[in-house]
């Protein structure tokens, strides 16, 4: 079946269609002072309102910037816009730097991580209270971990010919959603490969984790590291912790996904009931449900609906179906000034198309356990020589399985590479990294730490300084500078309007929000 679909895709007309997908990026990064300490300053005024700016906001913490690009038809445009945002930020944040690593900088205590503040409007308070809840539920340190999200959609004109080739009788909306859910299932099955290839967090500061850990060893007095780890961000220390381990959100259909996530945002959790909601005249969390809202679900990939400010995400998915997917596996690439590079994105795009074309049966409970175990194993020991991964009740060498996957992905890359844009070379680079683990980002980072004798903090700070210097020397076009200046002013005006229109008490606003 895969061969037939690859043959169909290689037709010139179909190849031209698939090349026109949309790509967007969301990147998190902590602000730090010149000594590598977490910034305790408010979100810089010169960057606009974090509540209403479309491209520059904050994530969990007041000190965690989030950069958002619009969707673009090329990876180059998305990375260039991300670069322009970074250049603008570097010029408007004083002597502060952007932390280059996914794992946090030196954080003496949890309470010193400032929760993001979005102002006095009910919309702003909801975002802040939600983040308070994350801190109570999972700890603030975990929320200080940063990553890159890649948003991707096939072009609308691709779907009708593809539907015809599969002889599907579904409506076009149902067909698109069904295909995206199949892609999501296959991505879950293959996410371990990205963790191996692009994991870039094999070490961390001891301030993040007190005491020894079975995964980690001491590299030097301030630094823990995993000798064979690729991504501690995706390990049990990071986002793959036990907090959501029991949460099973099925991707076997859009209906099952909506139902499972709907239950999680509707059913109260005894564990979170102990925290309370409104305690000592302050909101600790939005509610006591398993998930406060949909965004709390830490999936490696999520189906996303068209933007609709009048509906919550699940309502929008139910009404309009899936418009694109959000991939959430990537660590920050600390050796790249903006935390990601086009080689990664080209490979990821080819992988997503492979996941679309490949047959995608439902994921059973047993297979999901294998998927979870596989991801953890690769995150924590991915570079161990001769590592075997669980697959269909047996085990297979990581290298053998990776090369098996990369063969058809290279064919897809050649289809995408009509103008010699580097897709094939992006896949070839990953083939080399599979054959020689020293070429992976995690291995290169550990090699640098060993060669320099530096601590995780000092090495990451050096990278942060180097990236900042590079970005500060870039020029913004007059048009881009004017656009970003205008967006800053508009964001303050929009926040002021929201605050002036706030009439309901926050409690009543919350009731209306969840009723809706």
N, C-alpha and C positions, 0 to 999 in steps of 0.2 A: 504493500500500500504506500509506504514512504517513497519507493522508487517511482511509482506512478505519479505521485504528487510532485516529486522533484522534476519529473519529465514535463508535467504540465506547467510548472513554474518557470522552467527554462525557456519556454516559448517567449519570443521577444516581446510580444504585447503584454503578457502576464508579468514578465520580468520588469518591464517599465512601470507597471502598476505597483508592484511590491516595493519598488525603490522610493516611492513617494510617501512613505509613512511619516508620522509626526513624532518628534522626540522632544522631551522636556526634562529639566533637572531640578532637584531640590537638594540643597546642600546645607548641613548644619555645621557650625563651627563656634567654639568657645572664644570669647574675648579674654585676653590675659594681659597682665601688666608686664613691663619690661623684664621682670625677674621670673616670669613664668607662673605667677600666682593667678588664680581665678579673679577676674575683674569684679569688684563690688560696686562699680559705678552703674548708674541707670543707662538704659538704651540711649545711645548718642542722639541728641536732638537733631543734629545735622543729617541724620539718616531718615528722618520722618517719623510718622506714627507707626508703631509695630502692629497696631490693630487694623489699620486701613491701607497701608502701603501694599501694592500688589506684588512687589518683588523683593522687598527687604522687610523681614519681620523677625520675630523671635520664636524659639521653640519652647522647651520646658522652662528654661531659666532666662532671667533678665540678661544674663551674660552669654546666652547662646543665640547667636545670629542664625537666621535661616534665609538662604538665598534661593529665589524661585525664578526660573526662566519661563517665558511663554513657550508654547509648542512651536517647534521649527521643523522644516522639511529636510534639514541636514544636521548631522551631529556637530559639524563645524560651527554652524550658526548658534546652536545651543551652548557650546563651550565658549564661544566668543562673547555671547551675552553674559554668561556667568563670569567671565574674565572682566568684562566692563563693570559689572556690579562690584567685584572685588576691588578693582582700581578705585572706584568711587568711594567705597567704604574705607579703604586704607587712607585716603586723603581726608576723611572726615571723622576719624576716631582718635585723634590726638596721638599720644605716644603708645597707645595700646597695640597689641598684635592679635592675629588670628591663630589659635592653636592648630597645629598641623596634623595632629593625631586624632584617631577615633576615640581611644581611651583617654580619660580626662587628665588635666594638668594636676598639679599639687593642690589637694583639697583637704585642709586640716580637719574639718568637721562637716557633717551633713548640713547642719543648720546654716552654715556659711554660704551655701548655694542659694542665691536669691531667686525666688519664683518670679516668673515674668509678670509684669504689671501692664494691663491694657486700659487703664483709665476708669472713669466713673460710670460709663454707660453700662446697661445691663448686658449687652453683647460682650463688652470687655470684661465685666465681672465674671461671666460664665466661663470665659477662657482661663481666667486666673484661678477660679475655684476648681475647675477641672484639673489644673496642674497641681494645686494643693492636694487634691485627691491622689494623683499619681505619686506624690512624695510620701503620703501616708501609707499607700498600698505597697509600693515597691522600693521605697527609699530614694532620696534625692540623688545619690551618687549614680545610680543606674541611669537616671534621666539625663545625666551630664555626658553620656556616651554619644558620640556624633557619627553620622553616616551620610551616604549619598543615596538619593532615590532617583530612579530612572523611570520616566513616564513614556509609554510607547503605545501607538495605535497604528494599525494598518490603514491605508487610505480608504475612504468610503467607496471609491470606484473599484476597489479590488474585490469587494465582497460578492457582487452579483455574478461575475464570471466564475468565482471560486464556488459559489453555491450551485451554479449550473454544472460545474465539473463534478461535484459530489452528488448531483441529482437529488438535492434536498427539496422537500415540499414545504419546509417551514417558511413562515414570514421572514422577511429580511432581518427584522429586529431580533426575532428569536434565534435565527441562524447565527447572527453575529455574536450574540450573547453565549450561545452554546459553544461556538468555536473558541471564544475567549476563555470560557471555563475549562475547556479541554487543554488549552495552552497553559492555564494556571496549574492544572493537575500535573502536566508534564514538567512544568518548571519546578514544582515541589519535588518531583522525582530527581531532577538534575541540578538543584541548587547547590549541592555539595561540590560540583565542579567549579562554580564561581567562587565558593568559599576557599577552595584550594588555590585557584589561579590568582585571585585578587584580594584574598585576605591579607591585611597589612597591619595587624595588631597582635604581634606575638609576645609583646611585653607590656608592662604597665607599672605605674608608680605605686609604691607600697602604701601610700596614703589612701588608695582606692580600696585596698583589701588588707585588713589587719590579720596577722597570723598566717601560718603556713596553709597550703592548699595542696591537695593530691595532684592537681594538674601542674602546679608551678614549682620552680626552683629559684633560688636567689642568684641573680646575675652579678650584682654588686649591692652594697648595703641599702640602697634606695629603690632597687628594681627587682620585681618578679618577672620571670619569663617562662614560657613553655618551650622546651627544647625542640619540639616538632610542631608547635602550634602555628596555625595560619591566621586565625581570627578569634582572639579572646573576646571580641565584641559579640561574636555569634556563639560563644561557648556558654557553659553553665554559670560562668562568672558574669556574663553580660546579659543579652536579651533572651537567651535560651535558658533562663533560670526556671525555678520550679513554680514561680508565681502564676503562670498561665499554662503550666504543663498539662493540667487536666482539661483545658479548654479545647474541644474538638469542633472546629468549624469546617464542615464538609464543603468541598468544592465539586462534588459530583454533579451538581446542577446549580443554576442560579437560584432556583427555588429553595434548594437545601441550604445554600449559603445564606440566603436572606433569612430563612427560618432559624438556622443555628445562631447567627449573629443577633437576630431579633430576640431570641430567648436570653442571650447573654446580656443584652442591654435592658431587659425587662424584669428578670428574676433576681430577687434579693439574695445576697451572699451572706451566710452567717459570719464568715471571716471578716467581711467589711462592715457588717452591722456593728461590730465591736468598736469600730473607729468613731461611729456617729456621724451625723450630717451637720447639724447646727448646734455647736457646743460652745458654751461660754460666749455667746453672742457672735460667734464667727463660724463661717462655713468651712468645714474640713474637706468636704467632697460634694459632688453634685447629688449623689444618691448612694445607696448601699448595694446596687446591682453588681453582678459579676463584672460587667463593664459599665462605666458611667455613660459613655457614648461610644459610637462605632470606632472612632479613631484610636481607642485604647487597645484595640486588638493588634498584637505585634506579629502579624503574618509576614512571611518572607516576600509575598506578592499579594496584591489585593486588586479585585475588580473595581473599577471606578465608573460612575455614571456621568452623563453630561452635567455641567455645573447648573445648579438650580437652587437659588438662595431661599426659595419658598418651601423647600422640602429637606428633610434630613436625608443623609446618604442612602439609607435602606429604602426609603420611600422613592427616591429618585431612581434607584436601581430597579425597583419593582415596576415603575411606570415606564422608564425609558431604556432599560437594559444597560449593557456594558458598552462604554465608549472607548476605554483604554485600560491598560494595566499599569500598576505602580509596583516596580521592583525595588525591594528594600534591603537587599543583601550586601551591597557594596560598602566596604570600609573606605575611609578617606585615604587617598593615595598621598602620603605625606611628602613624597618626593616630587609631586606636581603642585605648582603654585595654587591652583584652584581645587585641588583634592581629587581630580579625575582627569583622564585623558581620552583622546578620541579613539585610541587603540582599544581601550576597554569598552567603549560604547559601541564600536563597530562589531566587536566580538559578541557583545551582549545582544545586539539587534539580530545578528545571525542566529544566535542560540534561541531567541524568542520565536523566530520564524520556524526553526526546527521543531520547537515545542508545539507550534500550531499544526504543522504538517504531520507529525508523528501520531499514530493511533493513540488514543487516550482513554483507556477503560476506567471505570470508577475505581477510586482508591478505597480498599477495604481497611478495616481497623488494624489488621495485621500488617498491611503494607505501610500504613501511616506510622506504626511503631518502628518499622525498618527505616523509613525516611527520617524520622526524628533521631534515631540512633546513628544513622549515617552522617547527618549534618553535624552532630556533636563530635563524632569521631574525627571527621576531617577538620573541624574547627580547632580541636584540641591536639590532634596527632597527625595531621594531614601529610606532613613531610617525612614521616617515619618510613624508612626503606622497607619495601615489601608489604606495606599496609594493605589489608584486605577489608573490603566493605560488604555489608550484608546486602544481598539482592535475591529476591524470590525464594527465601528460605535457605539459600546457600551463601557462599562468600566468593568474592572475585577481587583480583588485584586492582587497586585504584588505577595504576598506570594502564592496564589492559582495557578496563572499562572506559577510561577517559579517551584513549585513542580510538576506541570503537565509536564513541559519540562524535569525536572531532572530525571523523571522515566525512559524514554527510553535512556537517556544519560547514566544512570547507567548500563543498559544492554550492551551498546556499551563498556563502561569501563571494564566490565567483560570479553568481547571478547578480548580486548587489554591486559588484565591482565594475560596472559598465564603463566608468570614466577613470579607472585605475585610482580609486579613492582610498585604497589601503585595506579593504576588507579581508582579502586573502592573506596579506602579510600579517594582519592582526591575528588570524587563526593560526598561521604558521608560528607566530611568537608563542602562542599558548601550547602548541604541540611541543615546541622545544622545552617549555617550562614543565610539561608533564614528564618528559624524558629526563630532565635534569632539574630537580627541585631547588637547586641553588639559584636558579633564575627567577623564582617567585618573589614577589615583594616582601613577604614575611621573612624569607631567608636573607634577602639583601639587607633588610633592617637589622636583623640580628648580627649579620656579619659586620655592619657598620658599628654597632654597639660594642662588639668584641674588639674590633680593630682600634677604635678610639678610646676604649676604656671609659666612655662616658656613661652616666646614668640615663635612664629613659627620659627623665625630665630635661636634663641638659642637652641631650641629642635632639629631642623634639623641639626645644626652645631654639636651638641653632637652626633647625629646618624652618621654624616659624619666622625667624629673623630673615633668613635667606629668601623665603617666599615673599615676605613683606617688601623687602628691598626690590625684588624683581617687579612686583606689581606697582610699586610707587614710581617706577621709572617708565611705566607705560603711559601712552597718551590717549585721552578720550577725544573722540571727534566732537566738534562743537554741537552737532545735532544730538549726540548721545548725552553730552553734558547738560544741555538744555532740557532734554527729556527727563533726566534723573532729578534735576533741580526742580522741575515743575511737579513731578510726582511727590516729592517731599512736601511741597506747599499744599498740594491737593489733599494729601493724606491727613494733614493737620486740620484742614477745613472739613473733611468728611468726619473725622473723629469729633470735632466740635458740634457738628450737626447731630450726630448720634447722641451725644451727651445732652444736648439741649432738648431732644425729643424724648428723653427717658422720663416717662410718667409713672409706669407701674413700679411697685416695690419689687425688689429682686426676687423675693419669695413667690409673688404672683407671676412674675416673668418666667421663673423656672417651671411653675405648674403649666403655664401656657406652652412652653417649649416642649415639655415631655408629653403633653396632651396632643400636640401637633405631630 
